[in-house]
Amino acid sequence: MNSDLNQDRDLVVGLDAGGTRTRAVLADLGDGRTRGEGTAGPGNALTVPGPELADHLAEALAQAVPEPLRGRVAAVAGGFAGTGHQRQGADEPGRVRARTALSGALARLGITAPTVDVHSDIETTFATAPGHPADGLVLVAGTGAVAARIAARAPTATSGGDGWLLGDDGSGFWIGRAAVRSALRAADGRGAPTVLARAVGRELGLPPGVLPPEAYGVTDTASWSAVLRTAYRAHLLPAVMDRPPVRLADHAPLVVRAAEEKDSVAGEILREAARRLTRTVTALAPRAGEPLVVTGGLLAPHGPLLTPLTERLAHLALTVTPVSDGSPGAVALARLAHRTAP
């Protein structure tokens, strides 16, 4: 039972700190009803520098929790991309960095919640499913991609999630990198014409004069001279190299739009992404009927890979539940932590 000193604390905070956005939700301890929300920049505990991570957390928390309510927060739970799960121990690097940044942000705002827990984004995402199940599967596919088997609300096995350099197959980063690779291959003749060449070049701010013509990749008659192709590559490579590698994920929406316009290269990129995400899930030996919670920009409700992934997994008879993000799950875990605290 909680101490009488905490009897006036009737609110909880859930945080979803992902590769592109941090979201904070203030909710009632009793029924979980949302009382406030806030958003800020990226919250990956391994790729965002500590001071910057603390700033993003503080910004989102300040929006979600008005100053007069900060003394009423009983528990805070945060789900962080780049953070290991609780069974990996308190000294797991991502957890250490997330906890340090979160503690700093809470102190900055004067939020002195008795219970503050750090989770992986996998754990909070799975807890977002209706009824907050304790066991099943989860797949997160946004900037990165990782799947896990959950038992008693903690991962017991993972698949993928090896980061942009070594893995994240089928993720937003993977798709965005494929878009740039396809543009380069179109330019040097190794790949098929694609509208992605022009779209990627424009997004990277290349001089209009080196871009392929508007109809390139749309009609068979649109030509792109060898001289301009060479100039395009000469501008494109430095433009990419001047940005952090993870920014390749920014190009993923271009692939989605191009696929909607029936660009064959873009369509194949998305099909291959769905195949890779399917393999990420099946590596966990799914059992018929168990829940699979999916989220991230690619798999959230109406996400571009939700339907193809669901179709590829249909033979496994999983109960696929797309969720927008892990903040409701973080709220649920914060409420649970308060109820079970000594």
Stockholm file with secondary structure:
# STOCKHOLM 1.0

chainA/1-342         MNSDLNQDRDLVVGLDAGGTRTRAVLADLGDGRTRGEGTAGPGNALTVPGPELADHLAEALAQAVPEPLRGRVAAVAGGFAGTGHQRQGADEPGRVRARTALSGALARLGITAPTVDVHSDIETTFATAPGHPADGLVLVAGTGAVAARIAARAPTATSGGDGWLLGDDGSGFWIGRAAVRSALRAADGRGAPTVLARAVGRELGLPPGVLPPEAYGVTDTASWSAVLRTAYRAHLLPAVMDRPPVRLADHAPLVVRAAEEKDSVAGEILREAARRLTRTVTALAPRAGEPLVVTGGLLAPHGPLLTPLTERLAHLALTVTPVSDGSPGAVALARLAHRTAP
#=GR chainA/1-342 SS CCCGGGTTCCEEEEEEECSSCEEEEEEETTTCCEEEEEEESCCCTTTSCHHHHHHHHHHHHHHHSCGGGGGGEEEEEEEETTCCCGGGCTTCHHHHHHHHHHHHHHHHHTCCCSEEEEEEHHHHHHHTSTTCCSSEEEEEESSSEEEEEEETTEEEEEEECCHHHHCCTTSHHHHHHHHHHHHHHHHHTSSCCCTHHHHHHHHTTCCGGGSCCTTBTTBTTCCCCHHHHHHHHHHHHHHHHTSCGGGGGGGHHHHHHHHHTTCHHHHHHHHHHHHHHHHHHHTTCCCTTCEEEEESTTTSTTCTTHHHHHHHTGGGTCEEEECSCSHHHHHHHHHHHHHHCC
#=GC SS_cons         CCCGGGTTCCEEEEEEECSSCEEEEEEETTTCCEEEEEEESCCCTTTSCHHHHHHHHHHHHHHHSCGGGGGGEEEEEEEETTCCCGGGCTTCHHHHHHHHHHHHHHHHHTCCCSEEEEEEHHHHHHHTSTTCCSSEEEEEESSSEEEEEEETTEEEEEEECCHHHHCCTTSHHHHHHHHHHHHHHHHHTSSCCCTHHHHHHHHTTCCGGGSCCTTBTTBTTCCCCHHHHHHHHHHHHHHHHTSCGGGGGGGHHHHHHHHHTTCHHHHHHHHHHHHHHHHHHHTTCCCTTCEEEEESTTTSTTCTTHHHHHHHTGGGTCEEEECSCSHHHHHHHHHHHHHHCC
//
